Amino acid sequence: MIASGFRTAIAWAGLMAISPSTPAAAQWFHYPTPGVPKTVDGLPNLKAPTPKTSDGKPDFSGLWLPQGTSSIDDKLQPSGVFNDVGSGVKGGAPYQPWAAELVRKRNENNRRDTPDSKCLPLSPMLRHTLPAFRRMVQTPGMLLILDEHWTNFRTIYTDGRPLPVDPQPSWLGYSTGKWDGDTLVVQTIGLKDDTYPDGLGSPMTSGGKMTERFRRTDYGNLDIQITIDDPKAYTRPWTITVHQAIVLDTDLLEGFCDNEKDQAHLVGK
């Protein structure tokens, strides 16, 4: 399948703060990021203070990539909680018995039915750990997250609207956020029963709730604490924290899955 979210090293180099002397290239690969704070040596100052919006709130706007992402054979590679949320939870993910059995069967079947293998949207949680570029655009009434992978978007409303009482389950659910000091606290409900929080096949049901706490610690770093509260699938709520790093001097490309050919060749039991 076509998945331009897994980019070549030329774009990966953007994370390393490409020098202004780098020759221009096509398709936004080397377009300079405006307004980057600099050190006395003229290098990007990733530890500079967190940018603020006109109303004094931390500004999450920018191009981001999960920290810990590695590059192998010029491809961005997943790691850690992307593959297994339990790796970020003390004692592992606290599955209900049926959920543990489902995960076992999905892996026995070589994970052939994951949404990604069918070019379907990934869950909001899985997108936080996916090794692909994503742009956050912050306005006074919403935080918009544009994902390169499958060219998708997610809207988090910060205009004071309540969550729906009886939401129609959807791939990305329904999200609203409120400020707690410099932290944006986001609650999401109404996810589909077959939502995957990770690549392992851990489940989440339509009755579950996800709470995210977004905090930009400085110019170059963004922390997102994620809590899943889903009594149908887990014996208790569990929490992980993912870390995002700013990406400079590049931009999003199309990542449509318009030529899917893998599904017929994925072998299961």
C-alpha angles and dihedrals in degrees: 000000000000111000111164089174085085095069135190124257093264089072093036086062088067088075088060092060102255114233116253087238092066110116116252116259135193127267098034093289094136106023110140118245109235124231098019111162113237137211122233086268092058095251125130109278102219091175093058117123119286112271116247133214122232090269092054098256122133109269114227093184114130145078113292141189128185113263113241091042109143132201119229121174088350093303128115109244132205123234144171118002093010087072097034127007088200090071088070096044122080106245092010131273109327097231125186108237094258091049093051089051091049091052090049092052094046091054093044085056091052092249089277094152100056114133090243092058088058096044090250124144119280121232119262090250094050090050090059090062101033111115094237134105120264131181123216117205115190124199130168091265106033148016111226119199116199114196122201091203106090087348094264136156138208127199122209109190117217097171095102099262116146125240114263115269097223107015124194103241113252141172095260100024125211120301135193129173139203130187122249101185106298093343123092109216112203127189122197128190136161099060119158120265091244094055114143115211090187144011092260091072100252106168135232123189132216089254093060128103128211122204119194127189111200116198126169104206096189139336096294105035137066125183122201118190111199125196122187116201108183113141092184093062104025136041092225140001114278134198137206132175123220125194125216127199125208116250118213137201099014138072145206123296130195114280103179117158095224102143106046110176103147102082095073090054098046106108123210138160 
